[in-house]
Amino acid sequence: MTWPVIKLFVKKSWLWLKTYWYFPLAIIYTLIMWLVFRKNVAATLGVLEIRSDSYKEQITTINTLHKAETEEKEKINKKFVETLEKVDVELKKNNDKLDRNKKKRIKEIVEKHSDDPERLAQLVKESFGFEIVE
């Protein structure tokens, strides 16, 4: 083995150890428990299995929450685009333009009141002077 190969191996080993530090720790813990309580190794392995199951459940929960957040963001974005188009049509009827400040105001209204269409329509009416019909 050459020095660069050894250096690469040490770097990869250190990275693995920093990432998966709990594996060596669990093995050392298990060995200590086995040496101290030679009869109770099954319980220690059971604890490790329970911890692994808990980890999988947490990952599933995180993925579910992430999916729900993504869907909610997409829903709000869709509502924003729809409201923006409706306001743009109404403003064109009045020979007015949709500038950056108006877009920003629409975005604020939609983000805060996307679940309440009545309040959303009321705020658009107050802000722009016309009513959006769903």
N, C-alpha and C positions, 0 to 999 in steps of 0.2 A: 504494500500500500504506500502511496505517496502522500506527501503532506497536504496537497489540495483535496485529495479524497477524504482524508481524516478530518480536515477542517470542515468540509461539506457535511460529512456524517455528523459531526458534533453540532453544527448549526441546525441541521434538520432534527436531530435528537432534542436539542434545547427547545426548538419551536414546538415539537410534539409534546414535550413535557410541560411547557407553559400553557398549551391548549388543553391537554388532557391530564392535568395534574392529579385529578381524583382517581384515575386508574392505579397508578403506582401507590398512592396513598391507601386506596382500598385494599390493594394486595398486601401492603405492609401491615395494615390494620388487621386483615384476616390472618396473616401469619402470626402476629402477636397474640391475637385472640385464640388461635389454634394452640399456640404454645402454652398459654395461660389456662385456657379452659378446654382442653382437648376434646371434651365431650360435646361442646356447644358450637361446633363449626357450622352445623346446618342452620342454626338461628342467625348466625352472622351472614351467611350466604342469602338467607331469606331477607334480611335487611337490605342487602345490595339489590336483590331482585325487586323489592318493593320500591326502592329508590329509582330503579330503572323504569318501572311502570309509572311512577309519579312523573318522571321526566317526560315520558311519552305523552301522558295526559296533558301536561303543561304545554308541550309543543302543539298538540291538537287544539287546545283552547286558544293559544296565541294565533294559530293559523285561521281559526274560525273568526276571531275578533278582527284580524286583519282583513279578511274577506268582507266582513260586515262593514268595516270602515270604508273600504274601497267602494263597495256598492253604494254607501251613503254619499260619498263624495261624487260618484258618477251621477247619482240622482239629483243632487244639488246643482251640479254643473249642467245637467240637462234642463233643469228648471230655470237656471240662469239664462241659458241660451234661448229657451222658449220665451221667457219674459223679455229678454233683450230684443228679440225679433218683433214681438208684439209692440213694445214701446217704440222701436224704430219705425214700424208701419204707421203708428199713430202720429209720431212726430213728422213723418213725411207728409201726412195728410195736412198737417198744420204748417208745412213748409219750414220746419225746424230741423236741425241736425243733432245727431247723437254724438256728443263730444266725450272726452275722457272722463270728465267729472260726472257726467250723467251715467256713464257705464259703471263708474266706481260706486255711485249711489245705488244703482240697480243691484250690483253685486252684494253690497252690504245688506240691502233689504232682503234679497233672496237667501243669503246665508243665515240671517237671523230668523226669518219667518217662512222657511221653505215648507214646514209642516202645517202651517196655518194659511190656506189659500185666501180666506176672507181678509185676514190682516195684511197679507201680501198685496191683495188688490187695493185695499184701503190706503196703504202707504204709497203705492204707485200713483194712486189718484191724488193724494195730497202732494206728492213730490212733483208730479208732471202735469196735473190738471186734467187727466182723462182716466177713464175706468177700463181695466182689462177684464174681459169676460172669459171665464174658464170654459 
